[in-house]
Amino acid sequence: MEYRRLGRTDLQLSVIGFGAAPLGGEYGTIDMAEAERAVHKAIDEGITFFDTAPYYGRTASEERLGKMLNGRRHQVVLATKIGRYDKASFDFSAARVRSSVDESLQRLKTDHIDLITTHDIEFGDREQVINETLPTLREIQKQGKVRYVGISGLPLRILADVAVRGAVDNVLSYCHYNLLLRDLDTYLTPVVKQHGIGLISASPLHMGVLTAQGAPPWHPAPESVKAAGQKVVELLEQNGIYPAIAALRFALNHPYVSSTLVGMLTTLEVETNLKALDFRLSDSLLKEIDQLVAPVKDLTWPSGRPENSDA
Ligand code: NAD
């Protein structure tokens, strides 16, 4: 496993990070014993960065991960979030931030969170995030309950703006750097890099689109993107390449991203995704993929308040 420092923090993240959204049941039913084996297999193989949130499974992901990490908490870098609690339930107020961190500490059975992320900030009031949410997290940081503070969301411009004005340690972006989209580097990467802010990129499989199984029913991408994703999957399979391996390898090649978070539920997924470390995606195949994707390149979907959109 390769490890990269996150921005100016002292956190060393495994380049493949373990996304625990599926552990909350976001992608369908779970074989819990197998999921626990997957968590342990990941740690054994050096995947030591774990990301969860109260939102995933409406606290179930945190609860389960907390149990599964029993006795191994010290071996991992643990990230969770505040601010989003359900599909349409957000609260970025100081009081809720404080209670949320305490509840997460209990569910995760730990006395500190390594990275706390303000979840999907485009659904909030941007000035409240800067003037209330982030300063509250800095107070909590002084108490030792969290080590570093960050933000996440889908639109890129608000992430760049709040990252700088809110002086965060890290930005978590998702579905903006994978075989289907590359626009992470248009708005966000140059800004965070210039300020020494960390960058984590999530969803290298475009939340399931780049798998043989395809997207889950709730997936918000336009149908044309899902169809293009399936064409990419077919092309890779025709070339004898397992799609997740190529997709993850592509994401891992980003020069500034410290860790790419991929959601995993089984030991087979962990073992398969580890193969990305030694895989090389040829330029000619990448060119073919780019041609397939060209009609829908960088096509995303609306998320959050209209004033926070990239448009
Ligand atoms: P993803 O692109 O990582 O896809 C996950 C899906 O792919 C799951 O169904 C998983 O079982 C499947 N999968 C993984 N490896 C596979 C393999 N080898 N073969 C076949 N299928 C495989 O999407 P994600 O899980 O949503 O994103 C990764 C993580 O990033 C999340 O779990 C979460 O921790 C984080 N995230 C954060 C935000 C945010 O803060 N707003 C948004 C999205 C993701």
Residues whose N, C-alpha, C, O or C-beta is under 5 A from the ligand:
A	BS01	NAD	G19 A20 A21 P22 Y27 D51 T52 D120 S152 G153 Y174 A202 S203 P204 L205 H206 M207 G208 T211 A244 L261 V262 G263 M264 L265 E269 T272 N273
